[in-house]
Amino acid sequence: MAVIRVLKSRLLTAMVTPYDDQLQVDLDKAKRLAKHLAETGSEGIVVCGTTGESPVLSAEEKLSLFAAVKEEVGDKVEVWAGTGSNNTNASVELTRSASRLGVNGIMAVTPYYNKPSQNGLYEHFRAIAEATDLPVMLYNVPGRTGVNLLPETVKKLAEMENIVAVKEASGNLDQVSQLRTLVPDDFTIYSGDDSLTLPMLAVGASGVVSIASHIAGKRIKEMIDAFFNGEVVRACRLHGELFPLFKGLFITTNPIPLKEALNMMGLDVGGLRLPLTGATDSEKAQIRRMLTEMGYLK
């Protein structure tokens, strides 16, 4: 089956994983959140990424989340399964299992802690891509993983038919510019940082895998659409209006501020599993003030 390389979705959301009071995965909450995202501008949902606390979820929990979200949203939005880890064999097995659930694509993060070479990264992603017929999105986030997936390596990986995109969260616009010159035109680059979405669009990205879209999905989509419609001044204005949210959700480690904000807004997503802990009183006050000033809380 031929893989569609050109991705049309511009706004994907890296969804948080909701828990119940005992910090067990709550599938009903996950379905409600997925429905909310589908109704507020998201064209795709990434399940069990960094924002979804993937390192503290079991394979069984991840598969149940993939299935629940896909069941809820159906074909309304794409569902991307976060199957990557720092264990290649485990990532391959999870990818195979996720592919049987009807998800639309696979997202795989660079291995963390191991610090592989560029050749090791290539072989890791090649093994994952060969385990599925689905489109695969690479995820480069060196601030989390301790290793940077270089543009030259992405170019080599993009030669595989089903490696079709990268979520680029290096924070380095020069790297994004170089990447755009090396990969094929039908290879999609997504911003992995909300605050850099607009600058990255200017150097060749096609959209964002966002966390702020949990709260402001429609406005973020409006900003992206304005840019591609040639309304750059309007896109810049929207970026400026959204900037306090983009930065406010990173006053401490993601997804701590995001989960706190969603709970404040009545979108119950529960707490966090160790080693992450909840927001401090000071951080809660900052988050509440930001949401109030931006009109998301009364």
C-alpha positions in Angstrom: 0.0 0.0 0.0 1.5 3.3 -1.1 2.0 5.9 1.6 0.7 9.4 1.1 3.8 11.5 1.7 2.2 15.0 1.5 0.5 15.7 4.8 -2.3 18.2 4.7 -2.8 18.8 8.4 -1.3 22.0 9.7 -2.3 21.9 13.3 -1.7 18.8 15.4 -2.1 18.6 19.1 0.3 16.6 21.4 -2.4 15.5 23.8 -2.0 15.2 27.6 -2.8 11.8 29.2 -5.7 12.2 31.6 -5.6 10.3 34.9 -8.2 9.5 37.5 -7.8 10.2 41.2 -5.5 7.2 41.6 -3.3 8.3 38.6 -4.6 5.5 36.5 -5.2 6.2 32.8 -8.8 7.5 32.4 -10.0 6.5 28.9 -13.3 8.3 29.3 -11.5 11.6 30.1 -9.2 10.9 27.1 -12.2 10.5 24.8 -13.7 13.7 26.1 -10.5 15.6 25.6 -10.0 14.2 22.1 -13.5 15.3 21.2 -12.7 18.8 22.5 -9.5 19.0 20.4 -11.3 17.8 17.3 -14.0 20.5 17.8 -11.5 23.3 18.4 -9.2 23.4 15.4 -7.0 20.4 15.7 -6.6 18.4 12.5 -4.5 15.7 14.1 -3.9 14.4 17.6 -0.6 12.9 18.8 -1.2 10.4 21.6 1.5 9.4 24.1 4.2 11.9 23.1 6.2 14.0 25.6 3.1 15.9 26.6 1.3 12.6 27.1 4.0 11.5 29.7 5.0 8.6 27.5 8.0 7.5 29.6 5.7 6.6 32.5 3.1 4.7 30.5 3.1 1.0 29.9 2.8 -0.4 26.4 -0.7 -1.7 27.4 -1.7 1.8 28.5 -0.5 3.4 25.3 -2.3 0.9 23.1 -5.5 1.5 25.1 -5.2 5.2 24.6 -4.5 4.9 20.9 -7.6 2.8 20.5 -9.8 5.0 22.7 -8.9 8.2 20.9 -9.3 6.7 17.5 -12.7 5.3 18.5 -13.8 8.7 19.6 -12.7 10.9 16.7 -13.0 8.3 13.9 -12.0 10.0 10.6 -12.7 13.5 11.8 -9.0 14.1 12.6 -5.8 12.1 12.2 -4.5 10.1 15.2 -0.8 9.7 15.5 0.6 7.1 17.9 3.7 8.0 19.9 5.6 4.7 19.9 9.2 5.8 20.2 11.4 5.2 23.2 15.1 4.6 23.9 14.6 0.9 23.3 14.6 0.2 19.6 13.1 -3.3 19.9 10.3 -2.1 22.2 9.6 0.8 19.9 9.3 -1.6 16.9 7.0 -4.0 18.8 4.8 -1.1 19.9 4.7 0.3 16.4 3.5 -3.0 15.0 0.8 -3.3 17.7 -0.3 0.4 17.2 -0.5 -0.1 13.4 -3.1 -2.8 13.8 -5.4 -0.4 15.7 -6.3 1.8 12.7 -4.3 4.9 13.7 -3.2 7.2 10.9 0.5 7.5 11.6 3.4 6.8 13.9 5.5 9.4 15.7 8.9 8.3 17.1 11.1 10.4 19.3 14.9 10.3 19.2 16.2 7.9 21.9 16.8 9.6 25.2 19.7 8.9 27.6 21.5 6.4 25.3 23.0 9.3 23.3 23.4 7.3 20.0 25.5 8.5 17.1 23.9 9.8 13.9 24.3 6.3 12.4 22.6 4.8 15.5 19.7 7.3 15.1 19.4 6.3 11.4 19.3 2.6 12.2 16.8 3.2 15.1 14.3 5.1 12.9 14.8 2.7 9.9 13.9 -0.2 12.1 10.7 1.5 13.3 9.7 2.6 9.7 10.2 -0.9 8.4 7.8 -2.3 11.1 4.8 -0.4 9.6 3.1 0.6 6.4 1.9 3.8 8.1 3.4 7.3 7.7 6.2 7.9 10.2 7.0 11.3 11.8 10.4 11.7 13.4 10.6 13.8 16.6 13.7 15.8 17.3 13.8 17.4 20.8 17.4 17.5 22.0 16.5 19.5 25.1 14.7 16.4 26.4 16.7 13.6 24.9 20.4 14.9 24.9 20.9 14.1 21.2 20.2 16.2 18.1 18.9 14.6 14.9 20.9 16.4 12.3 19.5 17.6 9.0 21.8 15.3 7.0 20.5 12.3 8.9 16.9 13.4 8.3 17.7 13.7 4.6 18.9 10.1 4.5 15.8 8.9 6.5 13.5 10.8 4.1 14.6 8.5 1.4 12.4 5.8 3.0 8.9 6.0 1.5 7.0 6.1 4.7 9.2 8.5 6.7 7.2 11.6 5.7 7.7 14.3 8.4 9.7 15.6 11.3 8.6 17.4 14.4 11.5 19.8 14.9 12.0 21.1 18.4 15.6 21.9 18.4 14.8 25.6 18.7 17.3 26.3 16.0 15.9 28.2 13.0 19.2 27.8 11.1 18.8 24.0 11.5 15.3 24.2 10.2 16.4 26.3 7.2 19.1 23.8 6.4 16.7 20.9 6.8 14.3 22.5 4.3 17.0 22.7 1.7 18.0 19.0 2.1 14.7 17.1 2.3 12.3 16.6 -0.6 9.5 19.1 -1.2 6.9 16.5 -0.2 8.6 16.0 3.2 6.7 17.9 6.0 8.4 19.9 8.7 6.4 20.7 11.8 7.3 23.1 14.5 7.7 21.4 17.9 7.6 24.7 19.8 4.4 26.9 19.8 6.4 30.1 20.2 8.5 29.3 17.1 5.6 28.2 14.8 5.3 31.5 12.9 9.1 31.9 12.4 9.4 28.3 11.3 6.6 28.7 8.8 8.7 31.5 7.3 11.6 29.2 6.6 9.7 26.2 5.3 7.7 24.5 8.0 4.1 23.5 7.2 2.5 23.6 10.7 2.9 22.7 14.3 2.5 19.9 16.8 1.2 22.1 19.5 0.4 22.0 23.2 -1.2 25.4 23.4 -3.9 24.2 21.0 -5.5 22.4 24.0 -6.6 25.9 25.0 -6.4 28.1 21.8 -6.7 25.7 18.9 -9.0 27.8 16.8 -6.8 30.9 17.1 -3.6 29.0 16.4 -5.2 27.5 13.3 -6.3 31.0 12.3 -2.7 32.2 12.6 -1.4 29.4 10.5 -4.1 29.9 7.8 -3.5 33.6 7.8 0.2 33.1 7.0 -0.5 30.7 4.1 -3.1 33.0 2.8 -0.5 35.8 2.5 -1.9 37.8 5.5 1.5 37.9 7.2 0.7 41.1 9.2 -2.4 39.4 10.6 -0.5 36.3 11.4 2.1 38.3 13.3 -0.6 40.1 15.2 -2.2 36.7 16.2 1.2 35.4 17.2 1.7 38.4 19.5 -1.7 37.9 21.1 -0.9 34.2 21.7 2.7 34.6 22.8 1.9 35.0 26.5 0.1 31.6 26.4 3.0 30.0 24.4 5.5 31.1 27.0 3.2 30.7 30.1 2.8 27.0 29.4 6.6 26.6 29.8 7.2 28.3 33.2 8.1 24.8 34.4 8.4 21.4 32.8 5.8 20.5 30.2 3.1 19.2 30.8 2.9 20.5 34.4 1.5 24.0 33.5 -0.7 22.7 30.7 -2.4 20.1 33.0 -2.9 22.8 35.7 -4.4 25.2 33.1 -6.8 22.6 31.8 -7.9 21.6 35.3 -8.5 25.3 36.1 -10.6 25.6 32.9 -12.8 22.7 33.9 -11.3 20.2 31.4 -10.4 17.6 34.1 -7.2 15.8 33.1 -6.0 14.8 36.6 -2.5 15.0 38.0 0.9 13.8 37.0 2.8 10.6 37.6 6.2 10.8 39.3 8.9 11.9 38.6 6.8 14.9 37.6 4.9 16.7 40.3 2.2 19.3 40.3 2.7 23.1 40.0 3.7 25.0 43.0 1.4 27.7 44.5 3.5 30.4 42.8 3.3 28.6 39.5 -0.5 28.1 39.9 -0.9 31.8 40.6 1.0 32.7 37.4 -1.0 30.2 35.3 -4.3 31.5 36.7 -3.3 35.1 36.1 -2.3 34.3 32.5 -5.5 32.5 31.7 -7.6 35.3 33.3 -5.7 38.1 31.4 -6.2 36.2 28.1 -9.9 35.6 28.7 -9.8 31.9 29.2 -10.8 32.2 32.9 -13.3 34.6 34.4 
